């Protein structure tokens, strides 16, 4: 029986970017290929919900990979040992890393090279590790799957990776956003935003997400176009969020800024918002953009990195460094009825371009080719 080993260390209780990709792709790989034996490599206790079918064999590899030193031990000692023990035919690693210490054919997924562009947004210990090993991983991998054409070209330019060694496997969004009645919307808004309309940001509150400038733009917007609209921020507080806390404290409308923390299911929040704001400084893809499209709400995002590729002509694109320009765009997002209608229609069509099913088929095809 064919044995495919998979690095599943990002299948955690709270799924974010890489974890979402791992979950959606692996779920389809397993269920679409019942004659293949999949060996999932976890680095800590796992949840049985990630064992998608009987053809999954879970392994917990020591040590838990939670620090650069432990990353190295996990990938260069634990992973090769188990790959050899189970006689794996191929290794799929969907988290920007692979193993330099195995000759098992390997497909690695690169989500972004953000540390190359914004090193100041990375912990120093992590940055040292990435700079030492990232190019080595890309050289070692037999194939590199990138989550956007932008990321693919970035990998080629940064590390001189041959183009025929790269493929694009987009993120997708298969969520069903049920229509919510006016009464249900009012009930949710009373709970979340004191009954007022709100703009929504989704994503870990990390410096790269540019939430500080979004807050400043929201301040300008509220001053120029007074209203009772709130700004709701959904996501865990990530590393180095001192500036974010200060920006909220200094905001002249801080009473209108609402922090919800991590929310497992954002469907209802998206369905009720008047607009999704995602003015990130850098993204290898940007899943919230197509979540907004699927939910049928207008989207504002940045005109840099992969975001224009994902958004197409279905979102308002802004310069993420221009707070005043962003404020003007927030006004359009909220008050231009005709533009909102067009964005929602275009967003619905654009979302259909991205499919987890198609990406999973491409991953499996590439794994088969590596054999």
FIKOLDREN-339237 format. One record per residue: residue in three letters; z, x, y of N, C-alpha, C in turn. Coordinates in steps of 0.1 Angstrom, whole numbers, padded with zeros to 4 digits, always signed. Atoms other than C-alpha are relative to their C-alpha. Layout:
<marvos>
ALAZXYZXYZXY/...
</marvos>
This chain:
<marvos>
UNK+0000+0008-0012+0000+0000+0000+0000+0009+0013/UNK+0001-0007-0013-0009+0012+0035+0014-0001+0007/UNK-0013+0000-0007+0023+0022+0054-0002+0005+0015/UNK+0001-0003-0014+0023+0021+0092+0014+0001+0006/UNK-0013-0002-0006+0054+0035+0109-0001-0003+0015/UNK+0001+0005-0014+0062+0021+0143+0013+0004+0007/UNK-0012-0003-0008+0086+0034+0170+0004-0013+0007/UNK-0004+0012-0005+0105+0003+0179+0013+0001+0008/UNK-0013-0002-0007+0134+0017+0199+0002-0008+0013/UNK-0001+0008-0012+0126-0005+0229+0001-0015-0004/UNK-0003+0014+0004+0131-0037+0209+0015-0003+0001/UNK-0014+0001-0004+0164-0044+0226+0003-0015+0004/UNK-0004+0014-0003+0183-0077+0234-0007-0004+0013/UNK+0007+0004-0012+0169-0076+0270-0013+0007+0001/UNK+0013-0006+0000+0132-0070+0268-0006+0002+0014/UNK+0007-0002-0013+0115-0054+0298-0014+0006-0004/UNK+0014-0004+0002+0080-0038+0302-0004+0006-0013/UNK+0004-0006+0012+0077-0014+0273+0005-0008-0012/UNK-0005+0008+0011+0099-0036+0251-0008-0013-0002/UNK+0009+0012+0001+0077-0067+0259-0013+0004-0007/UNK+0012-0005+0007+0046-0047+0249+0002+0002-0015/UNK-0003-0003+0014+0062-0035+0217+0002-0013-0008/UNK-0003+0013+0007+0074-0070+0208-0013-0008-0003/UNK+0012+0009+0001+0041-0088+0215-0010+0006-0010/UNK+0010-0007+0008+0019-0062+0198+0004+0001-0015/UNK-0005-0002+0014+0041-0055+0167+0001-0014-0007/UNK-0001+0014+0006+0047-0093+0161-0014-0004-0006/UNK+0014+0003+0005+0009-0097+0158-0005+0009-0011/UNK+0004-0009+0011+0003-0066+0138+0006-0004-0013/UNK-0007+0003+0013+0028-0076+0112-0005-0013-0006/UNK+0004+0013+0005+0018-0112+0109-0015-0001-0003/UNK+0014+0000+0002-0019-0105+0110-0004+0009-0012/UNK+0003-0010+0010-0017-0078+0083+0010-0001-0011/UNK-0011+0001+0010+0005-0091+0055-0001+0010-0012/UNK+0002-0010+0011-0009-0065+0030+0004+0014+0004/UNK-0004-0014-0005+0003-0036+0052+0015+0000+0001/UNK-0015-0002-0001+0039-0023+0050+0003+0007+0013/UNK-0003-0006-0014+0053-0017+0085+0014+0005-0001/UNK-0014-0006-0001+0083+0006+0089+0004+0002+0014/UNK-0004+0000-0014+0101+0000+0121+0012+0010+0002/UNK-0010-0010-0003+0121+0029+0136+0008-0004+0012/UNK-0009+0003-0011+0151+0018+0156+0009+0012+0002/UNK-0010-0011-0003+0176+0041+0173+0014-0005+0001/UNK-0013+0006-0001+0205+0017+0172+0000-0013-0008/UNK+0000+0012+0008+0216-0015+0156-0010-0010+0006/UNK+0012+0009-0004+0187-0040+0157+0003-0014-0003/UNK-0001+0014+0002+0184-0077+0159-0011-0005-0010/UNK+0009+0004+0011+0169-0094+0129-0012-0008+0005/UNK+0012+0008-0005+0146-0115+0151-0012+0009+0002/UNK+0012-0009-0001+0124-0084+0154-0005+0004-0013/UNK+0006-0002+0013+0118-0083+0117-0009-0012-0003/UNK+0008+0012-0001+0089-0106+0120-0005-0006-0013/UNK+0005+0005+0013+0079-0110+0083+0005+0009-0011/UNK-0005-0008+0012+0088-0097+0048-0006+0013-0001/UNK+0006-0013+0001+0064-0068+0052+0005+0010+0010/UNK-0006-0010-0009+0087-0051+0077+0012+0006-0007/UNK-0011-0007+0006+0110-0024+0065+0007+0007+0012/UNK-0007-0006-0012+0137-0015+0092+0007+0013-0004/UNK-0007-0012+0001+0151+0020+0096+0008+0003+0013/UNK-0007-0004-0012+0179+0031+0120+0001+0015-0001/UNK+0001-0015+0000+0173+0067+0129+0011+0005+0010/UNK-0010-0007-0008+0201+0089+0142-0006+0013+0006/UNK-0010+0006-0008+0209+0099+0169-0006-0011+0009/UNK+0005+0009-0010+0206+0070+0194-0007+0007+0012/UNK+0008-0008-0009+0179+0082+0218+0002-0006+0014/UNK-0004+0005-0013+0197+0075+0251+0001+0011+0011/UNK-0001-0011-0010+0194+0109+0269-0011+0010-0004/UNK+0011-0010+0004+0167+0136+0271+0003+0009-0012/UNK-0003-0009+0011+0185+0159+0247-0001-0008-0013/UNK+0000+0008+0012+0188+0130+0222-0014-0005-0002/UNK+0014+0003+0002+0152+0120+0228-0007+0010-0008/UNK+0007-0011+0007+0141+0154+0217+0004+0000-0015/UNK-0005+0000+0013+0163+0152+0186-0006-0011-0008/UNK+0005+0012+0007+0151+0117+0177-0015+0002-0004/UNK+0014-0001+0002+0114+0125+0181-0004+0012-0009/UNK+0004-0012+0007+0113+0160+0167+0008+0004-0012/UNK-0008-0001+0013+0139+0157+0139+0000-0012-0008/UNK-0002+0012+0008+0147+0122+0129-0014-0007-0004/UNK+0012+0007+0003+0112+0107+0132-0009+0008-0010/UNK+0008-0007+0010+0093+0135+0113+0006-0001-0014/UNK-0006+0000+0013+0119+0134+0086-0003-0013-0008/UNK+0003+0013+0007+0115+0097+0079-0014-0003-0002/UNK+0014+0001+0002+0078+0098+0083-0004+0006-0013/UNK+0003-0007+0012+0077+0123+0055+0006-0007-0012/UNK-0008+0007+0011+0103+0104+0034-0008-0012-0005/UNK+0007+0012+0004+0083+0072+0034-0015+0002-0003/UNK+0014-0003+0002+0049+0089+0032-0008-0009+0008/UNK+0008+0009-0010+0036+0071+0063-0014+0005+0001/UNK+0014-0003-0002-0001+0069+0067-0004+0003+0014/UNK+0003-0001-0014-0001+0066+0104+0013-0004+0008/UNK-0011+0002-0008+0024+0065+0133-0004-0006+0013/UNK+0003+0007-0012+0023+0040+0162+0012+0001+0009/UNK-0011-0002-0009+0045+0050+0192-0004-0006+0014/UNK+0004+0007-0012+0043+0025+0221+0008+0002+0012/UNK-0009-0002-0011+0066+0041+0246-0002+0013+0008/UNK+0004-0012-0008+0048+0070+0263+0004+0013-0007/UNK-0004-0012+0007+0063+0095+0237-0007+0000-0014/UNK+0004-0001+0014+0052+0107+0203+0008+0012-0006/UNK-0007-0012+0006+0063+0135+0179-0009+0012-0001/UNK+0008-0012+0001+0051+0170+0181+0002+0007-0013/UNK-0004-0007+0012+0066+0179+0147-0004-0007-0013/UNK+0005+0007+0011+0046+0158+0124-0016+0001+0000/UNK+0014+0000+0000+0010+0159+0112-0006-0013-0004/UNK+0004+0013+0003+0009+0122+0105-0009-0005+0012/UNK+0008+0005-0011-0020+0107+0126+0008-0010+0009/UNK-0009+0007-0009-0005+0092+0157-0008-0007+0011/UNK+0005+0008-0012-0015+0065+0183+0012-0002+0009/UNK-0010+0001-0010+0006+0067+0214-0005-0009+0011/UNK+0003+0009-0011+0007+0041+0242+0006+0006+0013/UNK-0004-0004-0013+0009+0052+0278+0000-0011+0010/UNK-0001+0011-0009+0022+0026+0302-0003+0004+0015/UNK+0003-0005-0014+0021+0047+0334+0005+0015+0000/UNK-0005-0014-0003+0026+0082+0348+0007+0000+0013/UNK-0006+0002-0013+0048+0070+0376+0008+0013+0004/UNK-0008-0012-0004+0069+0102+0375-0009+0011+0006/UNK+0009-0009-0006+0038+0122+0384-0002-0003+0015/UNK+0003+0005-0014+0033+0101+0416+0013-0002+0008/UNK-0012+0002-0007+0069+0093+0425+0012+0007-0007/UNK-0010-0007+0007+0091+0120+0411+0014-0002+0006/UNK-0013+0003-0007+0119+0111+0436+0006-0012-0006/UNK-0006+0013+0005+0124+0078+0418+0004+0002-0015/UNK-0004-0003+0014+0133+0095+0385+0012+0009+0000/UNK-0011-0009+0002+0166+0110+0374-0005+0014-0003/UNK+0004-0014+0001+0164+0148+0376-0001+0004-0015/UNK+0001-0003+0015+0172+0151+0338-0012-0006-0007/UNK+0012+0007+0006+0145+0126+0329-0012+0007+0005/UNK+0012-0006-0006+0120+0142+0353-0003+0014-0007/UNK+0002-0013+0007+0125+0177+0337-0006-0002-0014/UNK+0005+0003+0014+0119+0162+0302-0014-0005+0001/UNK+0014+0005-0001+0088+0143+0313-0010+0011+0004/UNK+0009-0010-0004+0073+0173+0330-0002+0011-0011/UNK+0001-0010+0011+0080+0195+0300-0009-0006-0012/UNK+0006+0005+0012+0067+0171+0273-0011-0010+0001/UNK+0010+0010-0001+0044+0145+0287-0014+0005-0003/UNK+0014-0005+0003+0012+0166+0286+0000+0004-0015/UNK+0000-0004+0014+0022+0180+0252-0002-0013-0009/UNK+0002+0012+0008+0025+0144+0239-0014-0005+0000/UNK+0014+0004-0001-0009+0135+0252-0010+0009-0007/UNK+0009-0009+0008-0024+0166+0237+0002-0002-0015/UNK-0003+0001+0015-0007+0160+0203-0006-0013-0005/UNK+0005+0013+0005-0016+0123+0200-0014+0000-0004/UNK+0014+0001+0005-0047+0116+0180-0008-0010+0009/UNK+0006+0009-0009-0054+0086+0202+0010-0005+0010/UNK-0009+0005-0011-0039+0073+0235-0005-0013+0004/UNK+0003+0014-0005-0038+0036+0243+0006-0001+0013/UNK-0005+0002-0014-0034+0028+0280+0000-0015+0003/UNK-0001+0014-0003-0024-0005+0294-0008-0005+0011/UNK+0010+0004-0011-0050-0005+0322-0010+0011+0001/UNK+0011-0010-0003-0082+0012+0332+0006+0010+0010/UNK-0006-0009-0010-0062+0027+0361+0008+0011-0008/UNK-0008-0009+0007-0037+0043+0337-0008+0009-0009/UNK+0009-0008+0008-0065+0055+0314-0006+0012+0009/UNK+0006-0010-0008-0082+0073+0343+0011+0010+0005/UNK-0011-0009-0004-0048+0087+0355+0003+0010-0011/UNK-0002-0009+0011-0042+0102+0320-0011+0010-0001/UNK+0011-0009+0001-0076+0117+0319+0000+0011+0011/UNK-0001-0010-0011-0072+0133+0354+0012+0009+0000/UNK-0013-0008+0000-0036+0144+0351+0001+0010-0011/UNK-0002-0008+0012-0038+0159+0316-0013+0005-0006/UNK+0013-0004+0006-0075+0165+0310-0002-0005-0014/UNK+0001+0007+0013-0074+0141+0280-0015-0004-0001/UNK+0014+0005+0002-0110+0135+0266+0000-0015+0001/UNK+0002+0015-0001-0122+0100+0274-0001-0007-0013/UNK+0002+0006+0013-0132+0094+0238+0013+0000-0008/UNK-0013+0000+0006-0095+0099+0229+0009-0011+0005/UNK-0008+0010-0006-0084+0070+0250-0006-0014-0002/UNK+0004+0014+0000-0086+0032+0248+0008-0008+0010/UNK-0008+0009-0009-0074+0003+0270+0005-0012-0008/UNK-0006+0012+0006-0050-0023+0255+0009-0006+0010/UNK-0007+0007-0011-0040-0046+0283+0013-0007-0005/UNK-0011+0010+0002-0007-0064+0285-0006-0014+0000/UNK+0004+0013+0000-0010-0101+0280+0011-0009+0006/UNK-0010+0010-0003+0009-0133+0288-0004-0013-0007/UNK+0002+0012+0007+0010-0161+0263+0010-0011+0002/UNK-0011+0010-0003+0039-0180+0278-0006-0013+0004/UNK+0003+0013-0004+0036-0217+0282+0009-0005+0010/UNK-0009+0004-0012+0049-0228+0316-0002-0016+0001/UNK+0001+0014+0000+0056-0265+0312+0002-0005+0014/UNK-0002+0007-0014+0052-0287+0343+0014-0006+0001/UNK-0013+0005-0003+0085-0295+0358-0001-0012+0010/UNK+0000+0011-0009+0091-0329+0374+0007+0003+0013/UNK-0006-0002-0013+0101-0332+0410+0015+0000+0000/UNK-0015+0001+0001+0136-0342+0400+0006+0012-0007/UNK-0005-0013+0006+0140-0312+0377-0001+0012+0009/UNK+0001-0011-0010+0127-0289+0404+0012-0001+0010/UNK-0011+0002-0010+0152-0303+0429+0014+0004-0006/UNK-0012-0004+0007+0180-0299+0403+0002+0015-0001/UNK+0000-0014+0001+0171-0263+0397+0002+0007+0013/UNK-0001-0006-0014+0167-0255+0434+0014-0002+0006/UNK-0014+0002-0005+0201-0270+0441+0009+0011-0006/UNK-0008-0009+0007+0216-0247+0415-0003+0015+0004/UNK+0004-0014-0003+0196-0215+0425+0000+0003+0015/UNK+0002-0004-0014+0188-0217+0462+0005-0011+0010/UNK-0006+0011-0008+0210-0245+0476-0010-0011+0004/UNK+0009+0011-0002+0182-0270+0473-0013+0004+0009/UNK+0011-0004-0008+0157-0249+0494-0012+0006-0008/UNK+0011-0007+0006+0122-0236+0486+0004+0015+0000/UNK-0003-0014+0001+0123-0199+0476-0012+0008-0005/UNK+0009-0010+0005+0101-0169+0471+0007+0008-0011/UNK-0007-0006+0012+0107-0150+0439-0006+0014-0003/UNK+0004-0013+0004+0106-0114+0429+0006+0002-0014/UNK-0004-0003+0013+0108-0104+0392-0002+0014-0004/UNK+0001-0014+0005+0115-0069+0378+0013+0007+0003/UNK-0012-0009-0002+0142-0043+0375+0001+0004+0014/UNK-0001-0003-0014+0156-0036+0409+0002+0015+0002/UNK+0002-0014+0001+0144+0000+0409-0007+0004+0013/UNK+0007-0004-0012+0132+0020+0440-0015-0002+0000/UNK+0014+0001+0001+0097+0020+0427-0005-0015+0002/UNK+0004+0014-0002+0096-0018+0429-0001-0004+0014/UNK+0002+0002-0015+0098-0016+0467+0007-0012+0005/UNK-0007+0012-0004+0123-0044+0470+0006+0002+0014/UNK-0006-0003-0013+0139-0027+0501-0010-0005+0011/UNK+0010+0004-0010+0106-0031+0521-0003-0015-0001/UNK+0002+0015+0001+0102-0067+0507+0011-0007+0008/UNK-0011+0006-0007+0136-0075+0521-0002+0001+0015/UNK+0002-0002-0014+0127-0060+0555-0012-0009+0005/UNK+0011+0009-0004+0094-0079+0555+0004-0015+0000/UNK-0006+0014+0000+0113-0111+0546+0008-0003+0013/UNK-0007+0001-0013+0135-0104+0577-0009-0004+0011/UNK+0010+0002-0011+0105-0102+0599-0007-0014-0001/UNK+0006+0013+0003+0089-0133+0583+0009-0011+0005/UNK-0009+0011-0004+0120-0154+0589+0002+0000+0015/UNK-0002-0001-0015+0123-0142+0625-0012-0006+0007/UNK+0013+0005-0006+0086-0150+0633-0003-0014-0004/UNK+0003+0013+0005+0084-0181+0612+0013-0007-0006/UNK-0014+0005+0004+0119-0197+0611-0002-0012-0011/UNK-0001+0010+0011+0126-0218+0579+0012+0002-0008/UNK-0012-0001+0009+0152-0224+0553-0004+0007-0014/UNK+0005-0006+0013+0132-0205+0526+0009+0012-0004/UNK-0008-0011+0005+0152-0181+0504-0009+0010-0007/UNK+0006-0010+0008+0143-0149+0487+0009+0002-0013/UNK-0008-0002+0013+0154-0148+0450-0005+0012-0007/UNK+0003-0012+0007+0156-0115+0433+0005+0000-0015/UNK-0004+0001+0014+0156-0115+0395-0002+0014-0007/UNK+0001-0013+0007+0163-0083+0375+0013+0008+0001/UNK-0013-0008+0001+0190-0059+0365-0001+0011+0011/UNK-0001-0011-0009+0202-0033+0390-0002+0013-0007/UNK+0004-0012+0007+0185-0001+0380+0006+0012+0007/UNK-0005-0012-0005+0192+0035+0388-0003+0001+0015/UNK+0002-0004-0015+0196+0046+0425-0003-0012+0008/UNK+0002+0012-0008+0200+0012+0441+0008-0001+0012/UNK-0009+0000-0012+0222+0022+0470-0008-0005+0012/UNK+0008+0004-0011+0193+0017+0495-0002-0016+0000/UNK+0002+0014+0002+0187-0018+0481+0013-0008+0005/UNK-0013+0007-0004+0224-0028+0485+0002+0000+0015/UNK-0002-0002-0014+0224-0014+0520-0010-0010+0008/UNK+0011+0008-0007+0191-0033+0529+0005-0015+0000/UNK-0005+0014+0001+0207-0066+0517+0011-0002+0010/UNK-0012+0001-0009+0239-0059+0537-0005+0000+0015/UNK+0005-0002-0014+0219-0050+0569-0009-0012+0003/UNK+0010+0010-0003+0195-0080+0566+0006-0011+0009/UNK-0004+0010-0009+0198-0105+0594+0000-0014-0006/UNK+0000+0012+0007+0192-0132+0569+0006+0002-0014/UNK-0005-0003+0014+0213-0119+0540+0005-0012-0007/UNK-0004+0013+0006+0226-0154+0534-0011-0007-0007/UNK+0012+0006+0006+0191-0163+0524-0006+0009-0012/UNK+0004-0008+0011+0188-0135+0498+0009-0002-0012/UNK-0008+0004+0012+0199-0144+0463-0003+0009-0011/UNK+0001-0009+0012+0206-0119+0435+0004-0008-0012/UNK-0003+0007+0012+0204-0135+0401+0003+0009-0012/UNK-0001-0010+0011+0205-0103+0379-0010-0003-0010/UNK+0010+0002+0011+0187-0103+0346+0000-0014-0005/UNK+0002+0013+0006+0173-0136+0334-0009+0001-0011/UNK+0008-0002+0012+0160-0138+0299-0013-0008+0000/UNK+0012+0009+0000+0136-0167+0304-0002-0004+0015/UNK+0002+0002-0014+0121-0168+0339-0010-0012+0002/UNK+0010+0010-0001+0097-0197+0331+0003-0011+0011/UNK-0004+0011-0009+0117-0224+0350+0000+0005+0015/UNK-0001-0006-0014+0123-0201+0380-0014+0002+0006/UNK+0014-0002-0005+0085-0193+0382-0006-0014+0003/UNK+0007+0013-0001+0075-0229+0378+0005-0007+0013/UNK-0006+0007-0012+0097-0239+0408-0002+0008+0013/UNK+0001-0008-0012+0090-0210+0432-0013-0004+0008/UNK+0012+0002-0008+0065-0214+0461-0009+0012+0000/UNK+0008-0011+0000+0053-0179+0456+0007+0012-0007/UNK-0006-0012+0006+0058-0147+0435-0004+0012+0009/UNK+0002-0012-0008+0062-0115+0455+0002+0013-0009/UNK-0001-0012+0009+0055-0082+0436-0006+0012+0007/UNK+0006-0010-0008+0048-0055+0462+0004+0014-0004/UNK-0005-0013+0006+0056-0025+0439-0008+0012+0006/UNK+0007-0012-0004+0047+0010+0449-0009+0006-0010/UNK+0008-0006+0011+0033+0019+0415+0002-0008-0012/UNK-0001+0006+0013+0025+0001+0383-0012+0004-0009/UNK+0011-0002+0010+0006+0009+0352-0007-0012-0004/UNK+0006+0013+0002+0000-0028+0348+0006-0010+0010/UNK-0007+0009-0009+0024-0053+0363+0000-0014-0006/UNK-0001+0013+0008+0032-0082+0338+0003-0012+0009/UNK-0003+0011-0009+0048-0104+0365-0012-0007+0007/UNK+0011+0005-0007+0015-0108+0382-0007-0011-0008/UNK+0007+0010+0008-0001-0126+0353+0010-0011-0004/UNK-0009+0011+0002+0031-0145+0346+0000-0010+0012/UNK+0002+0009-0011+0027-0159+0381-0012-0008-0001/UNK+0013+0007+0002-0009-0168+0374+0002-0011-0010/UNK-0002+0010+0010+0002-0186+0342+0008-0012+0004/UNK-0009+0011-0005+0029-0205+0360-0006-0009+0010/UNK+0007+0008-0010+0004-0218+0385+0006+0001+0014/UNK-0005-0002-0013+0020-0202+0416-0008+0011+0007/UNK+0008-0010-0007+0003-0181+0443+0008+0013-0001/UNK-0006-0014+0002+0010-0143+0440-0004+0009+0011/UNK+0002-0011-0010+0014-0115+0465+0004+0013-0007/UNK-0002-0013+0006+0011-0080+0452-0006+0012+0007/UNK+0005-0012-0007+0002-0044+0462-0014+0003-0003/UNK+0014-0005+0001-0032-0029+0468-0001+0014-0006/UNK+0000-0014+0005-0024+0003+0449+0002+0000-0015/UNK-0001-0002+0014-0024+0017+0414-0007-0011-0008/UNK+0007+0010+0009-0032-0009+0386+0000-0014+0005/UNK-0002+0014-0004-0022-0040+0406-0013-0007+0005/UNK+0012+0007-0004-0056-0047+0422-0009-0003-0013/UNK+0007+0002+0012-0072-0043+0387+0005-0012-0007/UNK-0006+0012+0007-0048-0069+0372-0002-0012+0008/UNK+0001+0012-0009-0049-0093+0402-0014-0005+0002/UNK+0013+0004-0004-0086-0092+0408+0000-0007+0014/UNK+0001+0007-0013-0094-0117+0436+0009-0012+0000/UNK-0009+0011+0002-0066-0140+0425+0014+0001+0007/UNK-0013-0002-0007-0037-0127+0447-0002+0006+0014/UNK+0000-0007-0013-0029-0116+0482+0004+0014-0002/UNK-0002-0014+0002-0031-0078+0482+0005+0005+0013/UNK-0006-0005-0012-0008-0060+0507+0002+0015-0001/UNK-0004-0014-0001-0002-0024+0518+0016+0000-0003/UNK-0015+0001+0003+0033-0019+0502+0009+0008+0009/UNK-0007-0008-0010+0043+0005+0530+0001-0007+0014/UNK+0001+0007-0013+0035-0020+0558+0008-0012+0000/UNK-0009+0012+0000+0064-0043+0563-0004-0011+0009/UNK+0005+0011-0009+0049-0062+0592-0012-0007-0005/UNK+0011+0006+0007+0017-0067+0574+0004-0009-0012/UNK-0005+0008+0011+0036-0079+0544+0006-0013+0005/UNK-0006+0012-0005+0055-0104+0566-0011-0010+0004/UNK+0011+0009-0003+0022-0118+0578-0006-0007-0012/UNK+0005+0006+0013+0010-0122+0542+0010-0009-0006/UNK-0010+0010+0005+0043-0139+0533-0002-0014+0007/UNK+0003+0013-0007+0035-0165+0560-0012-0007-0006/UNK+0012+0006+0006+0000-0170+0545+0004-0006-0014/UNK-0004+0004+0013+0016-0173+0510+0007-0013+0000/UNK-0009+0012-0001+0040-0200+0522-0007-0011+0007/UNK+0005+0011-0009+0021-0219+0548-0015-0003+0000/UNK+0014+0003+0001-0016-0217+0542-0004-0008-0012/UNK+0002+0009+0012-0022-0247+0520-0013+0002-0007/UNK+0013-0002+0006-0058-0241+0514-0001+0013-0008/UNK+0000-0013+0007-0053-0205+0505+0008-0001-0013/UNK-0008+0002+0012-0025-0214+0481-0007-0007-0011/UNK+0008+0008+0010-0047-0239+0463-0010+0009-0006/UNK+0011-0009+0006-0075-0213+0459+0006+0011-0009/UNK-0006-0010+0007-0051-0186+0447+0005-0005-0014/UNK-0004+0006+0012-0036-0209+0421-0011-0002-0010/UNK+0012+0002+0009-0070-0218+0407-0006+0013-0005/UNK+0005-0013+0004-0082-0182+0407+0009+0006-0010/UNK-0010-0006+0009-0050-0171+0391+0000-0006-0014/UNK+0001+0007+0014-0053-0196+0362-0012+0006-0007/UNK+0012-0006+0006-0088-0182+0355+0002+0015-0004/UNK-0002-0014+0002-0077-0146+0359+0009+0003-0012/UNK-0010-0002+0011-0048-0149+0334-0007-0001-0013/UNK+0007+0001+0012-0073-0158+0307-0007+0013-0004/UNK+0007-0013+0003-0088-0123+0309+0009+0009-0009/UNK-0010-0009+0007-0056-0108+0294+0006-0007-0013/UNK-0004+0006+0013-0047-0114+0257+0007+0009-0008/UNK-0007-0008+0010-0020-0100+0235-0008+0001-0013/UNK+0007+0001+0013-0041-0111+0205-0011+0011+0000/UNK+0011-0010+0000-0071-0090+0216+0005+0014+0000/UNK-0006-0013-0001-0049-0060+0224+0005+0004-0014/UNK-0005-0003+0013-0032-0062+0190-0011+0003-0010/UNK+0012-0003+0009-0066-0063+0172-0005+0014+0003/UNK+0005-0014-0003-0077-0032+0191+0010+0011-0004/UNK-0009-0010+0006-0045-0014+0182-0001+0002-0015/UNK+0002-0001+0014-0049-0022+0146-0013+0006-0004/UNK+0012-0006+0002-0085-0012+0147+0001+0015+0002/UNK-0001-0015-0003-0076+0022+0162+0009+0006-0011/UNK-0008-0005+0011-0048+0027+0136-0008+0002-0012/UNK+0008-0001+0012-0073+0020+0109-0010+0012+0001/UNK+0010-0011-0002-0098+0045+0124+0007+0014-0002/UNK-0007-0013+0002-0071+0072+0124+0002+0004-0014/UNK-0001-0003+0015-0069+0069+0086-0012+0007-0005/
</marvos>
